[in-house]
Amino acid sequence: MKRILFVCHGNICRSPMAEFVMKDLVSKEGLSQHYHIESAATSTEEIGNEVYPPAKRKLAQHGISCKGKTARQMTRADYDRFDLLIGMDSWNLRNMLRICGNDPEGKIRLLLDYTTRPADVADPWYTGDFEATWRDVLEGCQALLQQTSPNKVL
């Protein structure tokens, strides 16, 4: 089983979008039993809060529910619990490394590193552009699934 944790600053926009997009993609491929997917924050600012309404609406536009998701903070223990810890931007990556103390097993990466255009996932908190974030998250999750799928053709 591949255990994946998506991480952003507050766990109310980008990382829950990635969590539920990935869960949706995995489900549609009939691979749910091969994946455990969660999301978390590097900060404590939004702990216990639901997914930000515009992010929730963007997911719903694509038939994806994030019902019941509340923000939680990433912990050092998550490094041992997950196979991959996927940050949304370079600032998240720095904070993830600080929380984990390092990355001796090479588990910490950026989502768009799995694509042909490595970059930060657009942050809608500052831009309000949830469509750009949706496109980044979808592209990243599709590439991540392709590269981690147990059905991957070598």
N, C-alpha and C positions, 0 to 999 in steps of 0.2 A: 504494500500500500504506500502510495506517495502522499506525504503529509506536507501541505503548503500553507504558509502564513503570509498574507498580504499585509503590508504595513504602510501607513501614511501618518501625518502629524496628529490628526484628531480622531481618526477612525469613524468619520461621519460622511465622507464624500468618496474619495478615490479608492481607498482600500476596501470598503464594503462593496463598492461598485465592482471591483475586481473579484472579490469573494463570490458574489452572486452571479456574475457573468461566467466565471469559471465553473461554478456549480451547474449552471444551466448548460454550458457546452459539454461538460462531462456527462451530464444526464442524457442529453440528446445523442451522445455517442454510445450510451449503454455502459458507461465505465464508472458509474458512481461507487461501486464496491471497491474500486482501485484507488480512490482518492479520499483524503480527509482535508477539507479546506476551511480555513478561518481567516479572520482579519483582526488587526489590532492597531493601536496608536503608539507613537513614541512619547506623546505628552499625556498629561493628566487632565487637560482642559475640558474635554468632552465626555469623560468617563460616565457611563450610565445613560447618556443621551442616545436617542434614536438616530437613524440615518437622516441626514439633512434633507428637508422636503424636496428641494429641486433634484437632488440625486435620486431620491425615492421615485419621483415622477419620471425621470429619465429611464430608470430601470423598468418601471411599469409600462412605459411606451413600447417597450420591447417584450412585454409579457413576462417580466421577471419580478418576483416578489422578494422583498428583504424583510418581511414581517418578523417582528420579534428581535431583530438585531439591535443591540445596544453597544456603545463604544466600550472597549476595554484597553488597558495599557499592556504593551508587550513587556515581558519579563525575561530575565536571564535564563530561566528554566525553559522558555520557548525555544532556545537554541538547541536544546537536547530533544525536545518534543517534536520538532519539525525537520523535514529533509531539506526544505527550501524556505528561506525567509526573503520575500520579494518586496523591495521598497519601491515607492512611486517616484522619488526624486533623489538627487544627490544629498540634499539636506537630511532626508529620512535615513539614507544609508549611513551617514556620519553618526546620527543618533542611535541607529540600530547597533553599530559597532561599539559605541559607548556603552549601551545597555548590556550587550553580550560580552563585553570585555575584549573582543577580537573575533576573528573568523577563521579559526585553524582548519576547519573542514571545507571552506569555500562554499558555504551554504547561502551567503548573503549576496543578493544581486538586485539589479534594477529590472523592472518588468519589461521595459522596451529593449533591454539587452538581448532578449530572445528574438527580436525582430531584425530586419535588415537596416533599421534606422535607429540605433541606440540614442536615447534622449530621455529627458524627464517627462513623465506623464503630465499633461496640462493640468494646472491647479485651478479648478473652478471657484474656489473660495475667494480668489482675488479677481478673476476675470468674469465670473458669472457664465462662462461658456461651457455648459455641461455637454454640449454636442461634441466639442473638441475632446473633452475628457472621455466621453463615450467611445469615440473613434480610437483613441490611444489605448484605452483599457481593452476594448474588443480585439484590436490587432495584437496586443501583447498577450492576452489570454489564449487566443487562437494559436499563436506561435509557441507559447509555453505548453499547451496541450499537445501540439504536434511533436514537440521534442521530448515530452515525458510519457506519452501514451504507451501503455503496454502492448498496443497493436501496431506500434511504430515499425515500419518496414525498413530494414537496414540495407 
